[in-house]
Amino acid sequence: MRVSLLLPFLLRTNNFKNNMSTLPYPKEQQIHSLSLLSNAAFDLQEPDFTTLQTITTKIIKQTLSNPSVQKTIGHDWQLLWGPVVYSHMPLP
């Protein structure tokens, strides 16, 4: 089953200004990299929203804890809430 998704979530870091001088990516590229996480559930096909939301949350957390990713956007990003899976065409 394929659903249309909106995946809002909120991230936080305490060291965004400090990261500016020590990371290879400028802040605009860090923000762009984080925005790509909004597509974490792209083309996933799961039987229900709960499973889809669980898998999407796992993908985001794994990405934020990945050492290669942390070298470019920083290591202290936290998922404060979300993601929330939504469809304008709910399942029957």
HTML snippet that shows the backbone in 3Dmol.js (N, CA, C, O; Angstrom):
<script src="https://3Dmol.org/build/3Dmol-min.js"></script>
<div id="view" style="width:600px;height:400px;position:relative"></div>
<script>
const pdb = `
ATOM      1  N   MET A   1       0.832  -1.161   0.000  1.00  0.00           N
ATOM      2  CA  MET A   1       0.000   0.000   0.000  1.00  0.00           C
ATOM      3  C   MET A   1       0.886   1.238   0.000  1.00  0.00           C
ATOM      4  O   MET A   1       1.871   1.291   0.737  1.00  0.00           O
ATOM      5  N   ARG A   2       0.561   2.205  -0.793  1.00  0.00           N
ATOM      6  CA  ARG A   2       1.306   3.454  -0.872  1.00  0.00           C
ATOM      7  C   ARG A   2       0.434   4.576  -0.346  1.00  0.00           C
ATOM      8  O   ARG A   2      -0.739   4.675  -0.708  1.00  0.00           O
ATOM      9  N   VAL A   3       0.999   5.427   0.509  1.00  0.00           N
ATOM     10  CA  VAL A   3       0.239   6.543   1.062  1.00  0.00           C
ATOM     11  C   VAL A   3       0.981   7.847   0.819  1.00  0.00           C
ATOM     12  O   VAL A   3       2.201   7.857   0.656  1.00  0.00           O
ATOM     13  N   SER A   4       0.246   8.931   0.795  1.00  0.00           N
ATOM     14  CA  SER A   4       0.868  10.259   0.732  1.00  0.00           C
ATOM     15  C   SER A   4       1.291  10.637   2.135  1.00  0.00           C
ATOM     16  O   SER A   4       0.539  10.423   3.086  1.00  0.00           O
ATOM     17  N   LEU A   5       2.477  11.193   2.281  1.00  0.00           N
ATOM     18  CA  LEU A   5       3.022  11.428   3.604  1.00  0.00           C
ATOM     19  C   LEU A   5       3.396  12.883   3.836  1.00  0.00           C
ATOM     20  O   LEU A   5       3.842  13.585   2.928  1.00  0.00           O
ATOM     21  N   LEU A   6       3.209  13.301   5.040  1.00  0.00           N
ATOM     22  CA  LEU A   6       3.744  14.545   5.548  1.00  0.00           C
ATOM     23  C   LEU A   6       4.463  14.162   6.818  1.00  0.00           C
ATOM     24  O   LEU A   6       3.846  13.610   7.729  1.00  0.00           O
ATOM     25  N   LEU A   7       5.739  14.436   6.903  1.00  0.00           N
ATOM     26  CA  LEU A   7       6.520  13.950   8.034  1.00  0.00           C
ATOM     27  C   LEU A   7       7.136  15.104   8.815  1.00  0.00           C
ATOM     28  O   LEU A   7       8.334  15.358   8.692  1.00  0.00           O
ATOM     29  N   PRO A   8       6.350  15.799   9.607  1.00  0.00           N
ATOM     30  CA  PRO A   8       6.951  16.868  10.408  1.00  0.00           C
ATOM     31  C   PRO A   8       7.712  16.289  11.592  1.00  0.00           C
ATOM     32  O   PRO A   8       7.307  15.282  12.173  1.00  0.00           O
ATOM     33  N   PHE A   9       8.798  16.926  11.935  1.00  0.00           N
ATOM     34  CA  PHE A   9       9.547  16.580  13.131  1.00  0.00           C
ATOM     35  C   PHE A   9      10.362  17.790  13.516  1.00  0.00           C
ATOM     36  O   PHE A   9      10.567  18.690  12.702  1.00  0.00           O
ATOM     37  N   LEU A  10      10.824  17.821  14.739  1.00  0.00           N
ATOM     38  CA  LEU A  10      11.582  18.953  15.255  1.00  0.00           C
ATOM     39  C   LEU A  10      12.908  18.453  15.791  1.00  0.00           C
ATOM     40  O   LEU A  10      12.960  17.507  16.576  1.00  0.00           O
ATOM     41  N   LEU A  11      13.980  19.100  15.356  1.00  0.00           N
ATOM     42  CA  LEU A  11      15.322  18.770  15.825  1.00  0.00           C
ATOM     43  C   LEU A  11      15.873  19.935  16.627  1.00  0.00           C
ATOM     44  O   LEU A  11      15.450  21.077  16.446  1.00  0.00           O
ATOM     45  N   ARG A  12      16.814  19.648  17.512  1.00  0.00           N
ATOM     46  CA  ARG A  12      17.455  20.689  18.287  1.00  0.00           C
ATOM     47  C   ARG A  12      18.935  20.363  18.450  1.00  0.00           C
ATOM     48  O   ARG A  12      19.329  19.201  18.549  1.00  0.00           O
ATOM     49  N   THR A  13      19.742  21.422  18.475  1.00  0.00           N
ATOM     50  CA  THR A  13      21.152  21.283  18.822  1.00  0.00           C
ATOM     51  C   THR A  13      21.516  22.434  19.744  1.00  0.00           C
ATOM     52  O   THR A  13      20.948  23.522  19.640  1.00  0.00           O
ATOM     53  N   ASN A  14      22.446  22.200  20.630  1.00  0.00           N
ATOM     54  CA  ASN A  14      22.906  23.256  21.531  1.00  0.00           C
ATOM     55  C   ASN A  14      24.136  23.966  20.993  1.00  0.00           C
ATOM     56  O   ASN A  14      24.527  25.008  21.519  1.00  0.00           O
ATOM     57  N   ASN A  15      24.750  23.418  19.956  1.00  0.00           N
ATOM     58  CA  ASN A  15      26.040  23.934  19.500  1.00  0.00           C
ATOM     59  C   ASN A  15      26.054  24.364  18.047  1.00  0.00           C
ATOM     60  O   ASN A  15      27.078  24.221  17.379  1.00  0.00           O
ATOM     61  N   PHE A  16      24.934  24.895  17.529  1.00  0.00           N
ATOM     62  CA  PHE A  16      24.915  25.262  16.114  1.00  0.00           C
ATOM     63  C   PHE A  16      25.975  26.314  15.795  1.00  0.00           C
ATOM     64  O   PHE A  16      26.661  26.205  14.779  1.00  0.00           O
ATOM     65  N   LYS A  17      26.119  27.321  16.637  1.00  0.00           N
ATOM     66  CA  LYS A  17      27.129  28.365  16.385  1.00  0.00           C
ATOM     67  C   LYS A  17      28.541  27.802  16.506  1.00  0.00           C
ATOM     68  O   LYS A  17      29.418  28.150  15.715  1.00  0.00           O
ATOM     69  N   ASN A  18      28.766  26.934  17.491  1.00  0.00           N
ATOM     70  CA  ASN A  18      30.089  26.326  17.658  1.00  0.00           C
ATOM     71  C   ASN A  18      30.424  25.404  16.497  1.00  0.00           C
ATOM     72  O   ASN A  18      31.583  25.307  16.094  1.00  0.00           O
ATOM     73  N   ASN A  19      29.414  24.724  15.957  1.00  0.00           N
ATOM     74  CA  ASN A  19      29.643  23.815  14.840  1.00  0.00           C
ATOM     75  C   ASN A  19      30.132  24.553  13.602  1.00  0.00           C
ATOM     76  O   ASN A  19      30.842  23.979  12.776  1.00  0.00           O
ATOM     77  N   MET A  20      29.763  25.798  13.472  1.00  0.00           N
ATOM     78  CA  MET A  20      30.100  26.568  12.281  1.00  0.00           C
ATOM     79  C   MET A  20      31.603  26.553  11.994  1.00  0.00           C
ATOM     80  O   MET A  20      32.014  26.433  10.840  1.00  0.00           O
ATOM     81  N   SER A  21      32.408  26.672  13.025  1.00  0.00           N
ATOM     82  CA  SER A  21      33.847  26.786  12.797  1.00  0.00           C
ATOM     83  C   SER A  21      34.549  25.435  12.695  1.00  0.00           C
ATOM     84  O   SER A  21      35.667  25.366  12.183  1.00  0.00           O
ATOM     85  N   THR A  22      33.926  24.374  13.165  1.00  0.00           N
ATOM     86  CA  THR A  22      34.624  23.092  13.212  1.00  0.00           C
ATOM     87  C   THR A  22      34.146  22.076  12.177  1.00  0.00           C
ATOM     88  O   THR A  22      34.791  21.045  11.985  1.00  0.00           O
ATOM     89  N   LEU A  23      33.033  22.349  11.513  1.00  0.00           N
ATOM     90  CA  LEU A  23      32.496  21.383  10.554  1.00  0.00           C
ATOM     91  C   LEU A  23      32.772  21.833   9.126  1.00  0.00           C
ATOM     92  O   LEU A  23      32.859  23.030   8.854  1.00  0.00           O
ATOM     93  N   PRO A  24      32.911  20.863   8.206  1.00  0.00           N
ATOM     94  CA  PRO A  24      33.207  21.225   6.823  1.00  0.00           C
ATOM     95  C   PRO A  24      32.030  21.884   6.098  1.00  0.00           C
ATOM     96  O   PRO A  24      32.242  22.617   5.133  1.00  0.00           O
ATOM     97  N   TYR A  25      30.787  21.636   6.548  1.00  0.00           N
ATOM     98  CA  TYR A  25      29.622  22.209   5.882  1.00  0.00           C
ATOM     99  C   TYR A  25      29.273  23.573   6.468  1.00  0.00           C
ATOM    100  O   TYR A  25      29.256  23.725   7.689  1.00  0.00           O
ATOM    101  N   PRO A  26      28.996  24.565   5.629  1.00  0.00           N
ATOM    102  CA  PRO A  26      28.470  25.827   6.155  1.00  0.00           C
ATOM    103  C   PRO A  26      27.043  25.609   6.670  1.00  0.00           C
ATOM    104  O   PRO A  26      26.428  24.586   6.367  1.00  0.00           O
ATOM    105  N   LYS A  27      26.512  26.560   7.445  1.00  0.00           N
ATOM    106  CA  LYS A  27      25.210  26.344   8.074  1.00  0.00           C
ATOM    107  C   LYS A  27      24.107  26.073   7.059  1.00  0.00           C
ATOM    108  O   LYS A  27      23.209  25.277   7.333  1.00  0.00           O
ATOM    109  N   GLU A  28      24.152  26.717   5.892  1.00  0.00           N
ATOM    110  CA  GLU A  28      23.121  26.482   4.875  1.00  0.00           C
ATOM    111  C   GLU A  28      23.130  25.031   4.396  1.00  0.00           C
ATOM    112  O   GLU A  28      22.071  24.445   4.172  1.00  0.00           O
ATOM    113  N   GLN A  29      24.306  24.460   4.241  1.00  0.00           N
ATOM    114  CA  GLN A  29      24.408  23.074   3.794  1.00  0.00           C
ATOM    115  C   GLN A  29      24.017  22.105   4.916  1.00  0.00           C
ATOM    116  O   GLN A  29      23.470  21.035   4.647  1.00  0.00           O
ATOM    117  N   GLN A  30      24.294  22.476   6.170  1.00  0.00           N
ATOM    118  CA  GLN A  30      23.853  21.661   7.300  1.00  0.00           C
ATOM    119  C   GLN A  30      22.320  21.627   7.341  1.00  0.00           C
ATOM    120  O   GLN A  30      21.725  20.564   7.519  1.00  0.00           O
ATOM    121  N   ILE A  31      21.692  22.784   7.176  1.00  0.00           N
ATOM    122  CA  ILE A  31      20.225  22.865   7.181  1.00  0.00           C
ATOM    123  C   ILE A  31      19.648  22.067   6.016  1.00  0.00           C
ATOM    124  O   ILE A  31      18.661  21.351   6.184  1.00  0.00           O
ATOM    125  N   HIS A  32      20.247  22.185   4.855  1.00  0.00           N
ATOM    126  CA  HIS A  32      19.776  21.419   3.694  1.00  0.00           C
ATOM    127  C   HIS A  32      19.906  19.914   3.950  1.00  0.00           C
ATOM    128  O   HIS A  32      19.002  19.146   3.624  1.00  0.00           O
ATOM    129  N   SER A  33      21.015  19.506   4.525  1.00  0.00           N
ATOM    130  CA  SER A  33      21.217  18.086   4.825  1.00  0.00           C
ATOM    131  C   SER A  33      20.149  17.577   5.782  1.00  0.00           C
ATOM    132  O   SER A  33      19.616  16.482   5.599  1.00  0.00           O
ATOM    133  N   LEU A  34      19.837  18.369   6.803  1.00  0.00           N
ATOM    134  CA  LEU A  34      18.799  17.970   7.752  1.00  0.00           C
ATOM    135  C   LEU A  34      17.427  17.938   7.098  1.00  0.00           C
ATOM    136  O   LEU A  34      16.595  17.099   7.444  1.00  0.00           O
ATOM    137  N   SER A  35      17.182  18.844   6.155  1.00  0.00           N
ATOM    138  CA  SER A  35      15.871  18.862   5.493  1.00  0.00           C
ATOM    139  C   SER A  35      15.652  17.604   4.655  1.00  0.00           C
ATOM    140  O   SER A  35      14.512  17.204   4.422  1.00  0.00           O
ATOM    141  N   LEU A  36      16.733  16.983   4.205  1.00  0.00           N
ATOM    142  CA  LEU A  36      16.599  15.740   3.437  1.00  0.00           C
ATOM    143  C   LEU A  36      15.978  14.614   4.268  1.00  0.00           C
ATOM    144  O   LEU A  36      15.428  13.660   3.718  1.00  0.00           O
ATOM    145  N   LEU A  37      16.071  14.732   5.589  1.00  0.00           N
ATOM    146  CA  LEU A  37      15.461  13.716   6.451  1.00  0.00           C
ATOM    147  C   LEU A  37      13.939  13.715   6.342  1.00  0.00           C
ATOM    148  O   LEU A  37      13.294  12.732   6.707  1.00  0.00           O
ATOM    149  N   SER A  38      13.366  14.797   5.848  1.00  0.00           N
ATOM    150  CA  SER A  38      11.910  14.819   5.695  1.00  0.00           C
ATOM    151  C   SER A  38      11.442  13.810   4.650  1.00  0.00           C
ATOM    152  O   SER A  38      10.250  13.511   4.571  1.00  0.00           O
ATOM    153  N   ASN A  39      12.355  13.289   3.857  1.00  0.00           N
ATOM    154  CA  ASN A  39      12.032  12.255   2.870  1.00  0.00           C
ATOM    155  C   ASN A  39      12.427  10.856   3.349  1.00  0.00           C
ATOM    156  O   ASN A  39      12.563   9.936   2.543  1.00  0.00           O
ATOM    157  N   ALA A  40      12.609  10.701   4.654  1.00  0.00           N
ATOM    158  CA  ALA A  40      13.088   9.430   5.197  1.00  0.00           C
ATOM    159  C   ALA A  40      12.159   8.268   4.876  1.00  0.00           C
ATOM    160  O   ALA A  40      12.611   7.127   4.778  1.00  0.00           O
ATOM    161  N   ALA A  41      10.883   8.535   4.714  1.00  0.00           N
ATOM    162  CA  ALA A  41       9.933   7.452   4.443  1.00  0.00           C
ATOM    163  C   ALA A  41       9.577   7.341   2.969  1.00  0.00           C
ATOM    164  O   ALA A  41       8.632   6.640   2.607  1.00  0.00           O
ATOM    165  N   PHE A  42      10.321   8.020   2.128  1.00  0.00           N
ATOM    166  CA  PHE A  42      10.006   8.003   0.702  1.00  0.00           C
ATOM    167  C   PHE A  42       9.940   6.582   0.173  1.00  0.00           C
ATOM    168  O   PHE A  42      10.877   5.801   0.338  1.00  0.00           O
ATOM    169  N   ASP A  43       8.843   6.260  -0.453  1.00  0.00           N
ATOM    170  CA  ASP A  43       8.605   4.991  -1.138  1.00  0.00           C
ATOM    171  C   ASP A  43       8.567   3.768  -0.215  1.00  0.00           C
ATOM    172  O   ASP A  43       8.623   2.635  -0.692  1.00  0.00           O
ATOM    173  N   LEU A  44       8.474   3.988   1.099  1.00  0.00           N
ATOM    174  CA  LEU A  44       8.278   2.851   1.997  1.00  0.00           C
ATOM    175  C   LEU A  44       6.832   2.398   1.865  1.00  0.00           C
ATOM    176  O   LEU A  44       5.920   3.220   1.765  1.00  0.00           O
ATOM    177  N   GLN A  45       6.634   1.115   1.867  1.00  0.00           N
ATOM    178  CA  GLN A  45       5.287   0.562   1.768  1.00  0.00           C
ATOM    179  C   GLN A  45       5.088  -0.384   2.942  1.00  0.00           C
ATOM    180  O   GLN A  45       5.640  -1.484   2.981  1.00  0.00           O
ATOM    181  N   GLU A  46       4.295   0.067   3.887  1.00  0.00           N
ATOM    182  CA  GLU A  46       4.048  -0.701   5.107  1.00  0.00           C
ATOM    183  C   GLU A  46       2.544  -0.899   5.278  1.00  0.00           C
ATOM    184  O   GLU A  46       1.752  -0.144   4.713  1.00  0.00           O
ATOM    185  N   PRO A  47       2.144  -1.908   6.051  1.00  0.00           N
ATOM    186  CA  PRO A  47       0.722  -2.225   6.175  1.00  0.00           C
ATOM    187  C   PRO A  47      -0.086  -1.221   6.991  1.00  0.00           C
ATOM    188  O   PRO A  47      -1.306  -1.145   6.850  1.00  0.00           O
ATOM    189  N   ASP A  48       0.599  -0.441   7.854  1.00  0.00           N
ATOM    190  CA  ASP A  48      -0.158   0.509   8.681  1.00  0.00           C
ATOM    191  C   ASP A  48       0.726   1.704   9.046  1.00  0.00           C
ATOM    192  O   ASP A  48       1.946   1.671   8.887  1.00  0.00           O
ATOM    193  N   PHE A  49       0.069   2.761   9.541  1.00  0.00           N
ATOM    194  CA  PHE A  49       0.786   3.997   9.875  1.00  0.00           C
ATOM    195  C   PHE A  49       1.744   3.805  11.042  1.00  0.00           C
ATOM    196  O   PHE A  49       2.823   4.396  11.059  1.00  0.00           O
ATOM    197  N   THR A  50       1.364   2.989  12.010  1.00  0.00           N
ATOM    198  CA  THR A  50       2.226   2.782  13.176  1.00  0.00           C
ATOM    199  C   THR A  50       3.563   2.185  12.767  1.00  0.00           C
ATOM    200  O   THR A  50       4.612   2.639  13.222  1.00  0.00           O
ATOM    201  N   THR A  51       3.533   1.179  11.920  1.00  0.00           N
ATOM    202  CA  THR A  51       4.771   0.565  11.433  1.00  0.00           C
ATOM    203  C   THR A  51       5.579   1.567  10.628  1.00  0.00           C
ATOM    204  O   THR A  51       6.794   1.669  10.800  1.00  0.00           O
ATOM    205  N   LEU A  52       4.922   2.298   9.763  1.00  0.00           N
ATOM    206  CA  LEU A  52       5.611   3.295   8.941  1.00  0.00           C
ATOM    207  C   LEU A  52       6.248   4.373   9.806  1.00  0.00           C
ATOM    208  O   LEU A  52       7.377   4.789   9.546  1.00  0.00           O
ATOM    209  N   GLN A  53       5.542   4.824  10.821  1.00  0.00           N
ATOM    210  CA  GLN A  53       6.079   5.847  11.709  1.00  0.00           C
ATOM    211  C   GLN A  53       7.261   5.317  12.511  1.00  0.00           C
ATOM    212  O   GLN A  53       8.245   6.031  12.705  1.00  0.00           O
ATOM    213  N   THR A  54       7.177   4.078  12.979  1.00  0.00           N
ATOM    214  CA  THR A  54       8.263   3.462  13.735  1.00  0.00           C
ATOM    215  C   THR A  54       9.524   3.337  12.875  1.00  0.00           C
ATOM    216  O   THR A  54      10.621   3.674  13.322  1.00  0.00           O
ATOM    217  N   ILE A  55       9.366   2.861  11.664  1.00  0.00           N
ATOM    218  CA  ILE A  55      10.514   2.708  10.760  1.00  0.00           C
ATOM    219  C   ILE A  55      11.118   4.067  10.411  1.00  0.00           C
ATOM    220  O   ILE A  55      12.339   4.218  10.383  1.00  0.00           O
ATOM    221  N   THR A  56      10.269   5.046  10.148  1.00  0.00           N
ATOM    222  CA  THR A  56      10.755   6.391   9.811  1.00  0.00           C
ATOM    223  C   THR A  56      11.531   6.997  10.975  1.00  0.00           C
ATOM    224  O   THR A  56      12.593   7.584  10.766  1.00  0.00           O
ATOM    225  N   THR A  57      11.024   6.865  12.182  1.00  0.00           N
ATOM    226  CA  THR A  57      11.724   7.374  13.363  1.00  0.00           C
ATOM    227  C   THR A  57      13.082   6.706  13.506  1.00  0.00           C
ATOM    228  O   THR A  57      14.072   7.367  13.821  1.00  0.00           O
ATOM    229  N   LYS A  58      13.133   5.395  13.276  1.00  0.00           N
ATOM    230  CA  LYS A  58      14.397   4.651  13.363  1.00  0.00           C
ATOM    231  C   LYS A  58      15.398   5.156  12.318  1.00  0.00           C
ATOM    232  O   LYS A  58      16.581   5.310  12.619  1.00  0.00           O
ATOM    233  N   ILE A  59      14.929   5.414  11.098  1.00  0.00           N
ATOM    234  CA  ILE A  59      15.807   5.926  10.041  1.00  0.00           C
ATOM    235  C   ILE A  59      16.396   7.278  10.442  1.00  0.00           C
ATOM    236  O   ILE A  59      17.594   7.507  10.270  1.00  0.00           O
ATOM    237  N   ILE A  60      15.569   8.167  10.972  1.00  0.00           N
ATOM    238  CA  ILE A  60      16.039   9.504  11.365  1.00  0.00           C
ATOM    239  C   ILE A  60      17.057   9.401  12.491  1.00  0.00           C
ATOM    240  O   ILE A  60      18.107  10.042  12.435  1.00  0.00           O
ATOM    241  N   LYS A  61      16.759   8.604  13.511  1.00  0.00           N
ATOM    242  CA  LYS A  61      17.683   8.464  14.638  1.00  0.00           C
ATOM    243  C   LYS A  61      19.010   7.827  14.213  1.00  0.00           C
ATOM    244  O   LYS A  61      20.074   8.240  14.674  1.00  0.00           O
ATOM    245  N   GLN A  62      18.945   6.824  13.336  1.00  0.00           N
ATOM    246  CA  GLN A  62      20.171   6.191  12.843  1.00  0.00           C
ATOM    247  C   GLN A  62      21.001   7.181  12.027  1.00  0.00           C
ATOM    248  O   GLN A  62      22.228   7.207  12.127  1.00  0.00           O
ATOM    249  N   THR A  63      20.329   7.983  11.230  1.00  0.00           N
ATOM    250  CA  THR A  63      21.048   8.975  10.423  1.00  0.00           C
ATOM    251  C   THR A  63      21.741   9.995  11.313  1.00  0.00           C
ATOM    252  O   THR A  63      22.906  10.322  11.085  1.00  0.00           O
ATOM    253  N   LEU A  64      21.041  10.503  12.326  1.00  0.00           N
ATOM    254  CA  LEU A  64      21.627  11.498  13.224  1.00  0.00           C
ATOM    255  C   LEU A  64      22.770  10.937  14.059  1.00  0.00           C
ATOM    256  O   LEU A  64      23.639  11.692  14.493  1.00  0.00           O
ATOM    257  N   SER A  65      22.788   9.624  14.292  1.00  0.00           N
ATOM    258  CA  SER A  65      23.862   9.020  15.083  1.00  0.00           C
ATOM    259  C   SER A  65      24.991   8.445  14.220  1.00  0.00           C
ATOM    260  O   SER A  65      25.972   7.927  14.753  1.00  0.00           O
ATOM    261  N   ASN A  66      24.858   8.533  12.902  1.00  0.00           N
ATOM    262  CA  ASN A  66      25.871   8.015  11.989  1.00  0.00           C
ATOM    263  C   ASN A  66      27.128   8.894  12.055  1.00  0.00           C
ATOM    264  O   ASN A  66      27.038  10.103  11.842  1.00  0.00           O
ATOM    265  N   PRO A  67      28.301   8.304  12.347  1.00  0.00           N
ATOM    266  CA  PRO A  67      29.530   9.096  12.468  1.00  0.00           C
ATOM    267  C   PRO A  67      29.875   9.909  11.207  1.00  0.00           C
ATOM    268  O   PRO A  67      30.384  11.025  11.314  1.00  0.00           O
ATOM    269  N   SER A  68      29.606   9.364  10.038  1.00  0.00           N
ATOM    270  CA  SER A  68      29.899  10.107   8.802  1.00  0.00           C
ATOM    271  C   SER A  68      29.013  11.341   8.680  1.00  0.00           C
ATOM    272  O   SER A  68      29.468  12.401   8.252  1.00  0.00           O
ATOM    273  N   VAL A  69      27.762  11.197   9.055  1.00  0.00           N
ATOM    274  CA  VAL A  69      26.829  12.332   9.019  1.00  0.00           C
ATOM    275  C   VAL A  69      27.226  13.352  10.084  1.00  0.00           C
ATOM    276  O   VAL A  69      27.212  14.557   9.833  1.00  0.00           O
ATOM    277  N   GLN A  70      27.577  12.868  11.262  1.00  0.00           N
ATOM    278  CA  GLN A  70      27.944  13.765  12.358  1.00  0.00           C
ATOM    279  C   GLN A  70      29.173  14.615  12.024  1.00  0.00           C
ATOM    280  O   GLN A  70      29.308  15.733  12.522  1.00  0.00           O
ATOM    281  N   LYS A  71      30.055  14.097  11.193  1.00  0.00           N
ATOM    282  CA  LYS A  71      31.237  14.874  10.798  1.00  0.00           C
ATOM    283  C   LYS A  71      30.867  16.099   9.964  1.00  0.00           C
ATOM    284  O   LYS A  71      31.633  17.060   9.898  1.00  0.00           O
ATOM    285  N   THR A  72      29.700  16.068   9.332  1.00  0.00           N
ATOM    286  CA  THR A  72      29.311  17.182   8.460  1.00  0.00           C
ATOM    287  C   THR A  72      28.262  18.108   9.081  1.00  0.00           C
ATOM    288  O   THR A  72      28.250  19.303   8.785  1.00  0.00           O
ATOM    289  N   ILE A  73      27.374  17.572   9.945  1.00  0.00           N
ATOM    290  CA  ILE A  73      26.322  18.433  10.512  1.00  0.00           C
ATOM    291  C   ILE A  73      26.427  18.574  12.025  1.00  0.00           C
ATOM    292  O   ILE A  73      25.649  19.318  12.621  1.00  0.00           O
ATOM    293  N   GLY A  74      27.359  17.886  12.658  1.00  0.00           N
ATOM    294  CA  GLY A  74      27.492  17.944  14.112  1.00  0.00           C
ATOM    295  C   GLY A  74      26.941  16.690  14.761  1.00  0.00           C
ATOM    296  O   GLY A  74      26.233  15.902  14.133  1.00  0.00           O
ATOM    297  N   HIS A  75      27.280  16.520  16.032  1.00  0.00           N
ATOM    298  CA  HIS A  75      26.957  15.273  16.715  1.00  0.00           C
ATOM    299  C   HIS A  75      25.859  15.393  17.762  1.00  0.00           C
ATOM    300  O   HIS A  75      25.456  14.381  18.337  1.00  0.00           O
ATOM    301  N   ASP A  76      25.370  16.581  18.024  1.00  0.00           N
ATOM    302  CA  ASP A  76      24.437  16.718  19.147  1.00  0.00           C
ATOM    303  C   ASP A  76      23.000  17.050  18.734  1.00  0.00           C
ATOM    304  O   ASP A  76      22.249  17.626  19.521  1.00  0.00           O
ATOM    305  N   TRP A  77      22.617  16.695  17.518  1.00  0.00           N
ATOM    306  CA  TRP A  77      21.229  16.904  17.094  1.00  0.00           C
ATOM    307  C   TRP A  77      20.327  15.915  17.819  1.00  0.00           C
ATOM    308  O   TRP A  77      20.647  14.732  17.932  1.00  0.00           O
ATOM    309  N   GLN A  78      19.187  16.419  18.313  1.00  0.00           N
ATOM    310  CA  GLN A  78      18.238  15.584  19.046  1.00  0.00           C
ATOM    311  C   GLN A  78      16.869  15.664  18.386  1.00  0.00           C
ATOM    312  O   GLN A  78      16.439  16.741  17.971  1.00  0.00           O
ATOM    313  N   LEU A  79      16.201  14.558  18.291  1.00  0.00           N
ATOM    314  CA  LEU A  79      14.828  14.508  17.795  1.00  0.00           C
ATOM    315  C   LEU A  79      13.919  14.834  18.966  1.00  0.00           C
ATOM    316  O   LEU A  79      13.801  14.037  19.897  1.00  0.00           O
ATOM    317  N   LEU A  80      13.261  16.017  18.933  1.00  0.00           N
ATOM    318  CA  LEU A  80      12.409  16.429  20.038  1.00  0.00           C
ATOM    319  C   LEU A  80      11.004  15.855  19.934  1.00  0.00           C
ATOM    320  O   LEU A  80      10.434  15.440  20.943  1.00  0.00           O
ATOM    321  N   TRP A  81      10.440  15.822  18.742  1.00  0.00           N
ATOM    322  CA  TRP A  81       9.145  15.172  18.516  1.00  0.00           C
ATOM    323  C   TRP A  81       9.031  14.811  17.054  1.00  0.00           C
ATOM    324  O   TRP A  81       9.729  15.346  16.192  1.00  0.00           O
ATOM    325  N   GLY A  82       8.116  13.876  16.804  1.00  0.00           N
ATOM    326  CA  GLY A  82       7.890  13.428  15.441  1.00  0.00           C
ATOM    327  C   GLY A  82       8.799  12.261  15.108  1.00  0.00           C
ATOM    328  O   GLY A  82       9.538  11.782  15.968  1.00  0.00           O
ATOM    329  N   PRO A  83       8.752  11.817  13.910  1.00  0.00           N
ATOM    330  CA  PRO A  83       7.898  12.277  12.819  1.00  0.00           C
ATOM    331  C   PRO A  83       6.453  11.800  13.005  1.00  0.00           C
ATOM    332  O   PRO A  83       6.173  10.865  13.755  1.00  0.00           O
ATOM    333  N   VAL A  84       5.563  12.470  12.305  1.00  0.00           N
ATOM    334  CA  VAL A  84       4.154  12.100  12.312  1.00  0.00           C
ATOM    335  C   VAL A  84       3.771  11.726  10.904  1.00  0.00           C
ATOM    336  O   VAL A  84       3.967  12.505   9.972  1.00  0.00           O
ATOM    337  N   VAL A  85       3.229  10.548  10.744  1.00  0.00           N
ATOM    338  CA  VAL A  85       2.816  10.062   9.427  1.00  0.00           C
ATOM    339  C   VAL A  85       1.363  10.461   9.200  1.00  0.00           C
ATOM    340  O   VAL A  85       0.512  10.269  10.068  1.00  0.00           O
ATOM    341  N   TYR A  86       1.098  11.007   8.048  1.00  0.00           N
ATOM    342  CA  TYR A  86      -0.244  11.505   7.712  1.00  0.00           C
ATOM    343  C   TYR A  86      -0.576  11.144   6.282  1.00  0.00           C
ATOM    344  O   TYR A  86       0.304  11.111   5.422  1.00  0.00           O
ATOM    345  N   SER A  87      -1.820  10.880   6.032  1.00  0.00           N
ATOM    346  CA  SER A  87      -2.284  10.653   4.669  1.00  0.00           C
ATOM    347  C   SER A  87      -3.601  11.370   4.459  1.00  0.00           C
ATOM    348  O   SER A  87      -4.476  11.336   5.324  1.00  0.00           O
ATOM    349  N   HIS A  88      -3.748  12.019   3.311  1.00  0.00           N
ATOM    350  CA  HIS A  88      -5.023  12.637   2.972  1.00  0.00           C
ATOM    351  C   HIS A  88      -6.019  11.595   2.474  1.00  0.00           C
ATOM    352  O   HIS A  88      -7.195  11.898   2.272  1.00  0.00           O
ATOM    353  N   MET A  89      -5.545  10.373   2.279  1.00  0.00           N
ATOM    354  CA  MET A  89      -6.393   9.248   1.866  1.00  0.00           C
ATOM    355  C   MET A  89      -6.220   8.134   2.890  1.00  0.00           C
ATOM    356  O   MET A  89      -5.467   7.190   2.648  1.00  0.00           O
ATOM    357  N   PRO A  90      -6.914   8.225   4.047  1.00  0.00           N
ATOM    358  CA  PRO A  90      -6.730   7.200   5.080  1.00  0.00           C
ATOM    359  C   PRO A  90      -7.125   5.815   4.609  1.00  0.00           C
ATOM    360  O   PRO A  90      -7.911   5.650   3.676  1.00  0.00           O
ATOM    361  N   LEU A  91      -6.566   4.841   5.272  1.00  0.00           N
ATOM    362  CA  LEU A  91      -6.858   3.441   4.947  1.00  0.00           C
ATOM    363  C   LEU A  91      -8.291   3.105   5.339  1.00  0.00           C
ATOM    364  O   LEU A  91      -8.818   3.676   6.294  1.00  0.00           O
ATOM    365  N   PRO A  92      -8.931   2.183   4.615  1.00  0.00           N
ATOM    366  CA  PRO A  92     -10.299   1.805   4.983  1.00  0.00           C
ATOM    367  C   PRO A  92     -10.350   1.031   6.282  1.00  0.00           C
ATOM    368  O   PRO A  92     -11.429   0.641   6.727  1.00  0.00           O
TER     369      PRO A  92
END
`;
const viewer = $3Dmol.createViewer("view");
viewer.addModel(pdb, "pdb");
viewer.setStyle({}, {cartoon: {color: "spectrum"}});
viewer.zoomTo();
viewer.render();
</script>
